[in-house]
Amino acid sequence: MNKLWYDKIRNIEPYIPGEQPENKNIIKLNTNESPFPPSERVKKVFKEFNTDNLRLYPSFKCESLKEIICNKYNLKENQLFIGNGSDEVLAFCFMAFFNSDKNILFPDITYSFYDVWCNLFNINYKKIPVNSNFEIDEKDYFIQNGGIVIANPNAPTGLYMELDKIEQIIQKNRDVIILIDEAYIDFGSKSSLELINKYDNIVVIHTFSKSRCLAGIRIGYAMANEELINILESVKNSFNSYTINSVSQIAAAECAKDIEYFEICINKIINEREKTIKRLDKLGFKTLPSKTNFIFTTNPNLNIKELFDYLKSKNIIVRYFNKERINQYLRITIGTNEQMNILIEEIENFLNLH
Ligand SMILES: *Cc1c(COP(=O)(O)O)cnc(C)c1O
């Protein structure tokens, strides 16, 4: 390097998000967004929004949105922290809670943003291999550490870890903070939320991006005991007080009120997911049991990267990770019934060519 300033700057290898193509004719099954539009109540917010209000800073306490989420989960106002997408909430958690020389622990196959935050904030970490079925073994976490992060259900595997195992991890690690990233919890599994009143060292994180059809709004939140939430607020207010814009606050609040539409969307996704797994099964694929809005699938008779490229040439984008252990798998977001029909058709075409 011949740049004189090079050794004084922060060099970091960033997280690589799934692509967001401008071409709208694409079947986009690569970033686990909802295939359904948000609630009609959200549409109404945008129709009626008074732009004069944009002259003011947004509320930094997010009172109205907080009230709705607290009512839903039976939380006190100071047991909830809201952020600009759960990625931001998670980043604040890493910054706030992982300040030890010991390694923080997370699975080797999990959300690939965790390593990036560790590198950004100079946190030591150790990845614990999941077993050959891609399952997390709770006993692997009964070791000295500086904190633990578990995505439950896990991504990109889609596998859910039962709550009694999560609780065992907590019980063996009362001296560190444990983050449970529940980005996909609404797609048919039980949340760890009840444990925040029982243990003072667990933080549960949710998002509006997947099950609530609002990835574009950027809202996520953390739930924990008052003390941990206070620490998160302090870290946030040491970085940027107004993290959530005024439109997002109102839109998310309206979205959260529409429980009926939320349940319709969830049920459609779950039905489509189970149907897709069966159809892939008939085509020789092996798919992990999923509790999310995506599936993680492989086919021992195929070169998966070739299938990925073929689908892309047909304007269907799924996710392929060129990483050890998972480079023979595709992660496919569950779309609408029409989208999944086209996907299966194209997979059949590919199989006929091979
Ligand atoms: C999608 C996802 C997130 C991030 O969600 P945002 O709220 O959109 O930032 C966090 N964790 C996992 C495991 C995810 O898959």
The ligand as a Gaussian input file, in Angstrom:
#p B3LYP/6-31G(d) Opt

LIG

0 1
 C      -33.184000     -10.409000       8.346000
 C      -32.445000     -10.678000       9.595000
 C      -32.100000      -9.650000      10.476000
 C      -32.210000      -8.186000      10.112000
 O      -33.415000      -7.676000      10.014000
 P      -33.679000      -6.112000       9.869000
 O      -34.634000      -5.845000      10.948000
 O      -34.247000      -5.950000       8.508000
 O      -32.393000      -5.347000      10.036000
 C      -31.515000      -9.979000      11.678000
 N      -31.218000     -11.260000      11.989000
 C      -31.487000     -12.263000      11.161000
 C      -31.138000     -13.650000      11.544000
 C      -32.097000     -12.001000       9.928000
 O      -32.313000     -12.994000       9.067000

